[in-house]
Amino acid sequence: MLLKTKPADVFVDRHNGPDEAAVAEMLRVIGVESIDQLIDETVPAAIRLKKPLNLPAALTERAFLAKFKGIAGKNKLFKNYIGLGYHDTQLPAVIQRNILENPGWYTAYTPYQAEIAQGRLEALINYQTMIIDLTGLEIANASLLDEGTAAAETLHMFHSLSKKKNATRYFVSEQVLPQTIDVLRTRATPIGIELVVGDHRTADLTDESLFGAILQYPAADGAVYDYTDFISKAHDNNLFVTVAADLLSLTLLTPPGEMGADAVVGNSQRFGVPMGYGGPHAGFLATKDAFKRVIPGRIIGQSIDAAGNKAYRMALQTREQHIRREKATSNICTAQVLLSVLAGMYAVYHGPQRIRQFASNIHALARTLDAELHALGLEQANEFYFDTLDIQLESKELQTAIRQEAESAGINFRYFEQDGTARVGISLNQNTEIEDVQDIVAVFSKVLGRDVRQVAQADEVEVTWTDNLIRKSEYLTHPIFNSHHSEHEMLRYMKQLENKDLSLAHSMISLGSCTMKLNATAEMIPVTWPEIGGLHPFAPREQAAGYTEIFHDLEKWLCEVTGFDAVSLQPNSGAQGEYAGLLAIKGYHDARGDQHRNVALIPASAHGTNPASAVMAGMTVVVVKSTEEGNIDVADLKAKAEQYADRLSCLMVTYPSTHGVYEETIIDICATIHQHGGRVYMDGANMNAQVGLTSPATIGADVCHLNLHKTFCIPHGGGGPGVGPIGVVADLAPYLSGHVLVDADGRTAGAVTSAPWGSASILPISYAYINMMGGEGLTQATRIAILNANYIKARLEEHYPVLYTGQNGRCAHEMILECRHFKKAGIEVEDIAKRLMDYGFHAPTVSFPVAGTLMIEPTESESKEELDRFIEAMISIRKEIAEVEAGNADAKDNVLKHAPHTAATVLVHDWERPYSREQAVYPTEYARSYKFWPTVSRIDSAYGDRNLICSCTPIEQYTDAEEKLVETDKGPSY
């Protein structure tokens, strides 16, 4: 017997769903001889790559983890007291194991189908309540990307609300975090807003050109100021005031809302989320109830279901899910759900007393350290502070000596200059112990040539703040924050919420434009390693050699995949990637003296964030028509490119198209834009249908954002985190985002996010995916994605017409099913979406990009067996619709209109509906064996918007005032 040797455990076989036999059967159903034939009939020959991807050979899971352990080990874990919005903390192990490391939480999708997302939604209500309570304001959203972008969102929000129509200046305290000022400047400049950076104590608030202001609390140097008078004077002069606040400090300090602030923003990282070299972390934004219809991002609200029971949903979601295109003041269409869930659970687990104790311990240790340094003859500048000391030094040479001694002891401080003097900033944190204070004192003692004294911990420390700075109001009073402090109770609570949510752990999630593929466990494992989570984003670069290697490799590999010359990893969402890409194009034109080039051509079918991002980048949107086949109307595009030739900045195009088709004319389209002096921005939402077969550079694009949370396997986390890096051609590379505090490889453009490399700690997921797939595996994934989509199309098209196909009748990686004709029988596309829950499936994308349709994307990770289960569910639902069409089922009282069906619904004593209980909840044998039970019936969205409740506060404390909403365009989450 002859034995052949080859790798027995190949990762690509774990990632791709169909095996060899399944592929053969699927090809037979589609009507082709091979995958090669299918690809040839689907992807235009003119845009096919001429050679395979040049990427490292694929590694097994074991080999990758061994390799990555070595890379991660190059990062140095110092004690970090740098502060500036990032602090060491402790994520409780029960939360880490059961949420952060749990696919039941991290593989779920954005909660657009609220009936099967009640667990996440309750967790987000907890988070919003926490933010509302701690900030002292009336309403909060379900998180934003980070502190800097949250601050920028309030700048846009208040500029749009200002009654001072000619006011274009915004006051920024010089003590706002430097990275926040960097992001504010990036966001303000393209829309003609000037930042006025100065001392809040001497600011002229009577200046009629000002529309708002932002302050930091505590300040960047740690000082705590009472902003009550500043805010009052600002309001007297019709200025809106935002306060960027440290969340943990607000357990002891008077909240900004009680000082009169119009909005409070910040970062909830201190509530248990590792620093992770900058992210991801959940930014927060709280504001007054009067601004609830303009607050950016998502708000989770309470409504009722068909049975009158309490149910949660995304409230006022016409502003978030259905972006207002070029009329939007924000392109935000995502949140940091997983991170806000972690932070909210931190508050649930610890409760108000323990969190306050954390803050008290930190302040007490800061007071002890202050006294010890004072005894050494050092001057501390802050009269009032929470956790941060500002040490004034005699010379730059002394600062250098302290830095050298500290780093030799494995300690990082903040080193800066202020008012002409060298300073050392020391920010203590939840994990700081008296022994750490001893080590800090030892550093200064050695440099100053003093004996090292023994530091003793005081049992009590008197707070010396003025009375109006001391918090007197209660917070986190709801029972949810006072009931789960034992690990047993916490574990059960989290599991109860998890059981209410459908995720990839249950069944396929076939959302078009929102790729829900395998998030392999081996890819996820390094995320929680301390070598990945423990680094401060502003630590010296030499301490992050492992991260540097990851960044450089990932950038190189993404350049190979896209065909581009440079990549920026900074944007931490797809929409932010769009914005960064457009800024690169704008920077290119401006540098050439073409500031007048400000027209962005955008197809009518584009994702709603495209026009919103263009307007935020200071561009004028001109819409290009679509043909009846769903393609770009090339004649209209050429006419408008010529019409606006002198002003043309760019075209924004999605490829394959938003309709799931590889448009044959794409090269001609890109050439037309270049001919008239514009650049081509490619939306990378559908990049997973290009990898290894074609590329943005091949079709003629100049810049493209990549959804790493789609194509490259970072999980959706229930609606975030995301990562949206951009690739560019060589002449756009100088205009990629830089950072004010860290040399981002020599790039000098303004930052688009707070951290230099955005959500750095989840980049290892994509790094692992590429390592374990290799170039051949990535290409095969694209091929299988196209195979799976065309298999679904072949089996469903006789039941549901497929709206758009390519020249050979093939779809790309997704397709749109026509459902509008069911309206004649009274059946809406929403009824199909809700009925799918009874079959154990999440609905495809509803009413995007065409109202009244379903957009299906199966991804390469789904097996033929799972595809068949979904197909059978869709065919069964079509038969149920036929019953209504034929008059055999009542048009209003039928199994679709009442879907989804809960256990409580069918367990009633007197069942009076005209269909059986069995048909309601067990429509297939699979549903009978593996039933997923929705916990609420169909939710009344209108009721929830009329009676907005977005915190844990009991419903009886709210009025029934109705809210009128503005209807807007739809679009899936990025």
Secondary structure by P-SEA (a helix, b strand, c coil): ccccccccccaaaaaccccaaaaaaaaaaaccccaaaaaaacccccccccccccccccccaaaaaaaaaaaaaccccccccccccbbbbbccaaaaaccccccccccccccccccccaaaaaaaaaaaaaaaaaacccccccccccaaaaaaaaaaaaaaacccccccbbbbbccccaaaaaaaaaacccccccccccccccccccccccccbbbbcccccbbbbbaaaaaaaaaaabbbbbbbccccccccccccccccccbbbbbcccccccccccccbbbbbbbccccccccccbbbbbbccccccccccccccccccccccccccccccccaaaaaaaaaaaaaaacaaaaaaaaaaaaaaaaaaaaaaaaacccccccccccbbbbbbccaaaaaaaaaaaaaacbbbbbbccccccbbbbbbcccccaaaaaaaaaaaaaaacccccbbbbbcbbbbcccccccccccccccccccccccaaaaaaaaaaaaaaccccccccccccccccccccccccccccccccccccccccccccaaaaaaaaaaaaaaaaaacccccccccccaaaaaaaaaaaaaaaaaaaccccccbbbbccccccaaaaaaaaabbbbbbbbbccccccaaaaaaaaaaaacccccbbbbbccccccccccaaaaaaaaaaaabbbbbbccccccccccccccccccccbbbbcccccccccccccccbbbbbbbccccccccbbbcccccccccccccccccccccccaaaaaaaaaaacaaaaaaaaaaaaaaaaaaaaaccccccccccccccccccbbbbbccccccccccaaaaaaaaaaacccccccccccccbbbbbbcccccaaaaaaaaaaaaaaaaaaaaaaaccccccccccccccccccccccccccccccccccccccccccccccccccccccaaaaaaccccccccccccccbbbbbbbbbbbccc
